[in-house]
Amino acid sequence: MPSYHFCFRTPNNIAHLSEQRDLPDLRQALIAAHQVGRVLLHKHVRRAPCALHGSLDIEDEDRQPVARILLADLARQIS
């Protein structure tokens, strides 16, 4: 089963969180990343509103980017 890494990045492109999960495919990685992003928004945006301008990057086993979720877009979806 492939591994995917979720990396929270602020606008200055600094990685603040990295989480790894074994998931069957990119679709499942996107679903899991949305859940991780929602948790990030609930925990961090209240304390640091600048986190809203960050992204959650999804990387494959080789740490190559395969998708990016903009936290501002995710915040609009859940508001």
Stockholm file with secondary structure:
# STOCKHOLM 1.0

chainA/1-79         MPSYHFCFRTPNNIAHLSEQRDLPDLRQALIAAHQVGRVLLHKHVRRAPCALHGSLDIEDEDRQPVARILLADLARQIS
#=GR chainA/1-79 SS CCEEEEEEECTTCCEEEEEEEECSSHHHHHHHHHHHHHHHHHHHTTTCGGGGGCEEEEECTTSCEEEEEEHHHHHHHHC
#=GC SS_cons        CCEEEEEEECTTCCEEEEEEEECSSHHHHHHHHHHHHHHHHHHHTTTCGGGGGCEEEEECTTSCEEEEEEHHHHHHHHC
//
